[in-house]
Amino acid sequence: MPRARRAEPASDLELNATAASILGFLENQPQTGWELAAQMEDVIGDFWNVTRSQIYRELKVLAAQGLVASLETGPRDRQPYRITEAGRRAFRRWISEEPGQPNMRIPLVLQVFFAEGVPVETLRRSLAKLRAYHVKRLAVYQGFEKAVKRGTGSYDALRLGLMFQRTMIAWIDSLHPGKKRRS
């Protein structure tokens, strides 16, 4: 039997993006914190970074607010959670708000920007390592294409992920560390 405590009315709650993304993933099916972390890393990890500790912390807060309910503990004391109706309403409210401005935070871009201060071999290693990462992520996203229905919001987000991976690979391939550039 699901257990849930409500500390305050769900209509008065402000969700942060991490809590909202957890609710969004729980809309599909109940999951443990471990399962949520793995799925979130795999599916949205390239554009939304969430740590395991954040997920477990947010699940406790969401449960106390009545937005998720814990289910019976499973094997190895894993605690699955399901979204409640109040959680669905809170998620729908949050996801309907206008998002803020995007912020591109890619450490390699900063390293390339300041390339004159980076040893050439260090930059080459960084580029090769990140290129391999993007090739691997592109393959993962291509695997998702079979499972995601075309014409849906999930598919449109996936298309952006595919374009991003391809763009990063092409950008890295266009760089030539150590060569002088014309002004």
FENZIDA-V725562 format. One record per residue. N is the residue number from 1. RES is the residue in one letter. D_CENTER is the distance of its C-alpha to the mean C-alpha in whole Angstrom. Layout:
n->N res->RES d_center->D_CENTER
n->N res->RES d_center->D_CENTER
This chain:
n->1 res->M d_center->30
n->2 res->P d_center->27
n->3 res->R d_center->28
n->4 res->A d_center->26
n->5 res->R d_center->28
n->6 res->R d_center->27
n->7 res->A d_center->28
n->8 res->E d_center->28
n->9 res->P d_center->28
n->10 res->A d_center->24
n->11 res->S d_center->25
n->12 res->D d_center->26
n->13 res->L d_center->22
n->14 res->E d_center->20
n->15 res->L d_center->16
n->16 res->N d_center->14
n->17 res->A d_center->10
n->18 res->T d_center->9
n->19 res->A d_center->12
n->20 res->A d_center->12
n->21 res->S d_center->8
n->22 res->I d_center->10
n->23 res->L d_center->13
n->24 res->G d_center->11
n->25 res->F d_center->11
n->26 res->L d_center->14
n->27 res->E d_center->16
n->28 res->N d_center->16
n->29 res->Q d_center->17
n->30 res->P d_center->18
n->31 res->Q d_center->16
n->32 res->T d_center->17
n->33 res->G d_center->14
n->34 res->W d_center->14
n->35 res->E d_center->13
n->36 res->L d_center->10
n->37 res->A d_center->9
n->38 res->A d_center->10
n->39 res->Q d_center->9
n->40 res->M d_center->5
n->41 res->E d_center->6
n->42 res->D d_center->8
n->43 res->V d_center->6
n->44 res->I d_center->3
n->45 res->G d_center->3
n->46 res->D d_center->6
n->47 res->F d_center->5
n->48 res->W d_center->3
n->49 res->N d_center->5
n->50 res->V d_center->6
n->51 res->T d_center->10
n->52 res->R d_center->12
n->53 res->S d_center->14
n->54 res->Q d_center->12
n->55 res->I d_center->12
n->56 res->Y d_center->15
n->57 res->R d_center->16
n->58 res->E d_center->15
n->59 res->L d_center->16
n->60 res->K d_center->20
n->61 res->V d_center->19
n->62 res->L d_center->18
n->63 res->A d_center->21
n->64 res->A d_center->24
n->65 res->Q d_center->23
n->66 res->G d_center->24
n->67 res->L d_center->20
n->68 res->V d_center->20
n->69 res->A d_center->22
n->70 res->S d_center->23
n->71 res->L d_center->24
n->72 res->E d_center->27
n->73 res->T d_center->26
n->74 res->G d_center->25
n->75 res->P d_center->26
n->76 res->R d_center->26
n->77 res->D d_center->25
n->78 res->R d_center->22
n->79 res->Q d_center->21
n->80 res->P d_center->20
n->81 res->Y d_center->19
n->82 res->R d_center->19
n->83 res->I d_center->19
n->84 res->T d_center->22
n->85 res->E d_center->24
n->86 res->A d_center->23
n->87 res->G d_center->19
n->88 res->R d_center->19
n->89 res->R d_center->21
n->90 res->A d_center->19
n->91 res->F d_center->16
n->92 res->R d_center->18
n->93 res->R d_center->20
n->94 res->W d_center->16
n->95 res->I d_center->15
n->96 res->S d_center->18
n->97 res->E d_center->18
n->98 res->E d_center->18
n->99 res->P d_center->15
n->100 res->G d_center->16
n->101 res->Q d_center->17
n->102 res->P d_center->14
n->103 res->N d_center->14
n->104 res->M d_center->14
n->105 res->R d_center->14
n->106 res->I d_center->15
n->107 res->P d_center->17
n->108 res->L d_center->19
n->109 res->V d_center->20
n->110 res->L d_center->21
n->111 res->Q d_center->23
n->112 res->V d_center->25
n->113 res->F d_center->26
n->114 res->F d_center->28
n->115 res->A d_center->29
n->116 res->E d_center->32
n->117 res->G d_center->32
n->118 res->V d_center->30
n->119 res->P d_center->32
n->120 res->V d_center->32
n->121 res->E d_center->31
n->122 res->T d_center->28
n->123 res->L d_center->27
n->124 res->R d_center->28
n->125 res->R d_center->26
n->126 res->S d_center->23
n->127 res->L d_center->23
n->128 res->A d_center->24
n->129 res->K d_center->21
n->130 res->L d_center->18
n->131 res->R d_center->20
n->132 res->A d_center->20
n->133 res->Y d_center->16
n->134 res->H d_center->15
n->135 res->V d_center->18
n->136 res->K d_center->16
n->137 res->R d_center->13
n->138 res->L d_center->15
n->139 res->A d_center->17
n->140 res->V d_center->14
n->141 res->Y d_center->13
n->142 res->Q d_center->17
n->143 res->G d_center->17
n->144 res->F d_center->15
n->145 res->E d_center->17
n->146 res->K d_center->20
n->147 res->A d_center->18
n->148 res->V d_center->17
n->149 res->K d_center->20
n->150 res->R d_center->21
n->151 res->G d_center->21
n->152 res->T d_center->18
n->153 res->G d_center->15
n->154 res->S d_center->13
n->155 res->Y d_center->15
n->156 res->D d_center->15
n->157 res->A d_center->12
n->158 res->L d_center->12
n->159 res->R d_center->15
n->160 res->L d_center->13
n->161 res->G d_center->11
n->162 res->L d_center->15
n->163 res->M d_center->16
n->164 res->F d_center->14
n->165 res->Q d_center->15
n->166 res->R d_center->18
n->167 res->T d_center->19
n->168 res->M d_center->18
n->169 res->I d_center->20
n->170 res->A d_center->23
n->171 res->W d_center->23
n->172 res->I d_center->23
n->173 res->D d_center->26
n->174 res->S d_center->27
n->175 res->L d_center->28
n->176 res->H d_center->31
n->177 res->P d_center->31
n->178 res->G d_center->34
n->179 res->K d_center->36
n->180 res->K d_center->37
n->181 res->R d_center->36
n->182 res->R d_center->39
n->183 res->S d_center->39
